[in-house]
């Protein structure tokens, strides 16, 4: 769990930009919000110019490494392991391939919820009415009308 949080923290702080609200104005009945440009928490820290040089060098090494996709793969691997623990499956060493993960990124949106613990409940067929039949009292009369008005081949079963 700690390893997943560490990978998640690195991904969010160094590679996940976010908007920050700068100002909210009320103009009549309308609220106007003004946001800063999207930046990562690390970029916001750099803009403060209070970071020591050795820490900045260490952080720059992290941001320049081709790590975002590897971090996403690591986070997904740990999520799957936690999901397997939650359902009682044994957890072994799963050597997932980065290329398989990258190929899955293009179609993962089609699955809908990507949460490994999410399993939609299978729908069961329903054999009961959800409301009363409005034709119950008059169905015999309607059936007679249909027999009188329709051609004989509709109810006889013969095709002519």
Secondary structure, DSSP 8 states (H G I E B T S, - for coil): -HHHHHHHHHHHHHH--B--EEEEEEETTEEEEEE---B-HHHHHHHTT-S-HHHHHHHHHHHHSS-HHHHHHHHHHHHHHHHHHHHT---------HHHHHHHHTTGGGGS---TT----------S-SS--TTTTTHHHHHHHHHHHS-THHHH----
